[in-house]
Every structure is written in structure tokens, then in C-alpha cells.
């Protein structure tokens, strides 16, 4: 028994349509994630900057440029004080938002190439 004429093209066309459908769904979901992460970036940036200013992190950074001789004398204490004032949670959140933004952009661009055939 032989398969009917054009069955292979029909099956391949169905697979292609399913792939396009899933790519469009994935693109829509990641575009939503892209928009949310883009909207969250500025408030998270401001939060990290406010916590760094509140903890005195910027004062220690400015000390590196204004009086580097003091830092050279007691560099171990300076690094410890710098690490203590670092707003680690805010920076981790900022990094997470930035990674989500960039990964979403990468997936959207890949799916755009697949769906619309951009080179």
C-alpha cells in the first residue's frame, strides 16, 4: 500500500504551521516579559541608587578618587567597608531585571527571524 500523492507535503506543511503558531505564542509571551522588565528597569535602578546613597557606598567610591593615599595605607579595611555598604539585594534585582530584558529580546528576535524570515 502506497501513501497518497502529496501526503508528505501536507504533513510538512502542518508541522510548519504548528511551528509558526508556537513561535508566535512564544514571541507574544516574551514580548510581555520584555515590556514588564523594561518598565521595571528604571524604578529598580532608582531603588539601587537610593540604597547605595543611603548606605554611604558613593562616599567610599569618591574617596578612591579624592584621597587614594589613605586607601593604599589601609586597603583591606577599605575593601571591607566597601563590601559592607554595597547594596547587594538591589544590585541582584537590577541584574535580574537586566538579564530578563536581554534574554527576552534575544528570544523575540530569534522568533521574528523564524516567523517572518528576516536574515
Secondary structure, 3 states (H helix, E strand, C coil): CCCCCCHHHHHHHHHHHHHHHHHHHHHHHHHHHHHHHHHHHHHHHHHHHHHHHHHCHHHHHHHHHHCHHHHHHCHHHHHHHHHHHCCHHHHHHHHHHHHHHHHHHHHHHHHHHHHHCCC
